Amino acid sequence: MSAKSVFVYDSSLGQHVLRQDHPMRPMRLQYTHDLLVAYGAFEDPSQVVAPRLATETELASFHTQEYIEAVQSFSRGEGQQDLARFNFSTMGDNPVFSGMYQAAALSTGASMVAAELVARDEVKTAFNISGGLHHAAAGHASGFCVFNDPVIAINHLLGQGMKVAYVDIDAHHGDGVQAAFYDTDQVLTISTHESGQFLFPGTGYADEIGSGKGKGYAVNVPLFPYTGDDIYLWAFGEVVIPLVKAYQPDVLVTQLGIDTHFKDPITHLRLTSRAFSRAVQDFADLELPWVALGGGGYDLGAVARCWTLAYGVMTSREWPQEIPPDYAAKYDLHQLRDDDEVEPPAKDLQEQISGYVQTSVETVKRLLFPIHGLS
C-alpha cells in the first residue's frame, strides 16, 4: 500500500454561505487549509488533490432522484413551495441558497475522490475536510447536510468489494450513515456522540445495534453532556478500537467532527485537542487504508487547529505549538494545542457523567461484543 497521505481541497469548497447567521460556516475550510500552509504541510504540492463534482449517478447511489432534482431546483431559486417537503426552510437548520446543489455536489465529489484514491491503493490516507455530512437522508436534508457524502463514498468502496468500518466521532449521532447500513454486515458503523437524550438528532442509543444481517454491526456510545477527555478516551479505548480490530475491515472511513470541543457553541461535550488528537492517532495506529472526512465544528479556531493536528497525525508530522506569526496575526490564533486546563465540572456532575458513560460502554459490551468474538 502507498504510504502517501493527501488532502482533498480547493478554495471553492468554502466560498458559499448557508445564511449569514447560520452556525455552519464553510470559511472554516479555508482557516484550516491556510494553517496547514503556514506550517509547510504541502511542500510537496502533490499532497493537495482537487475535488470534483459528484455525478448524479453517484448521488443516486443513496439519494432518491426526486430529492436530487428538488435540490437542483431549489439551488436555482425555483420550487420554493416544496421546501418543507424536503426539510428545507428559510430560517431553520437547512436553508436554501444560490448554488446549493453545486456546493453539496462538490463536497460529495471530494469524498468520492478520497475514496477512489484509497480504493485504488494510490494513497494510504485521503482527508476531505469538507465532507462528513452524516445527517442527510435519502429523500430529505437534515442537520445542515444536503447530500450524505459518507454514505456515497462508502457505497463506492462496497462496489470495489471492500468491507468498511465507519467510525464517527462528531458530537452528533451519525444517524444518516447508520440508517443507510443498518441491515448489512458489510459496514460496521460506530458513533461516539453526545446522547440523543440531550442533543439533535435524538438518536444513537446503545441498544440501536442493527437489524437482520446487520444485527450487531451498528454501534453507539452515547455520552453525557460535559464529558471530558479522560472518560471519553476510556470509552473510546474500551469500545471503538477493539470492535474495529475484531471486524477486520478492508478500509477505515472516519468522520472527524470537532464539535465535541469545549469551545463549540452548539454542543455540550468538553473535549480538548488532546483527546481529539489521541483518537485520530488511534485510527492511524490501525494501519488501515483510510478515508478521513470532516464533519461538525462551529468554533472556527478549534476546527482549524484540530484538523491541522489530525493531518499532522496522518502525515506523521508534529507541528510546533506556536502558530506561525503571519497566520496568527491574520486569524488571531496563537497556540495550536489546548492547554488542557478545562475547568472540571462539579463532583456530583462528574459522577453522573462517569456513571452514564460506563453504562453505555457496558451495554455495548453486553449486546455486541459476543457477536464479534470479544469477551
VENJOTA-V744599 format. One record per helix or strand. SS is the DSSP state (alpha for helix, beta for strand). FROM is the first residue (numbers start at 1). TO is the last residue. Records with the same first field share a line. If there is no record, write none. Layout:
BEGIN
SS = FROM-TO  FROM-TO
END
This chain:
BEGIN
beta = 5-8  48-49  125-128  142-142  145-145  164-168  187-194  218-223  228-228  251-255  261-261  270-271  289-293  322-322  335-335
alpha = 11-14  27-38  45-47  56-59  65-75  80-82  84-86  100-119  149-159  175-180  212-214  229-247  273-285  300-314  325-331  347-372
END
